[in-house]
Amino acid sequence: MTDNTLDQAQRLVDQLTPVDQVRLLAYVASRVAQVFPTTSTTADRPEKVDAWERFFELGEELAATDTPECDTLTAAVLAMRR
C-alpha cells in the first residue's frame, strides 16, 4: 500500500464512529491473523488465551502511548468499557 493510500485509509477511519472503528479493528485483526498465523513450538498443546483479555491488554498498551491532546480509538474503547 502506498503512503497516499494509507493516508486515505487513515482519513476514512477518522470519519468512523468509535463503534465502527472497533468493528474495523476486529476485521483487520482477522485479516492479519490469516496472513500471520500463530504457531506453538514450545508445547504440545497451545496456550489458551482469552481473546477479550488479550484485546484489553493491547488497549492498555496503546493507552500508555496516547497523547492527551488527541481523541483516540483507545480512549473511545476505554470509555465504552466503563
Summary of the structure (lengths in Angstrom):
residues: 82
radius of gyration: 15.4
end to end distance: 36.0
largest distance: 46.7
contacts: 148
relative contact order: 0.11
helix: 67%
strand: 0%
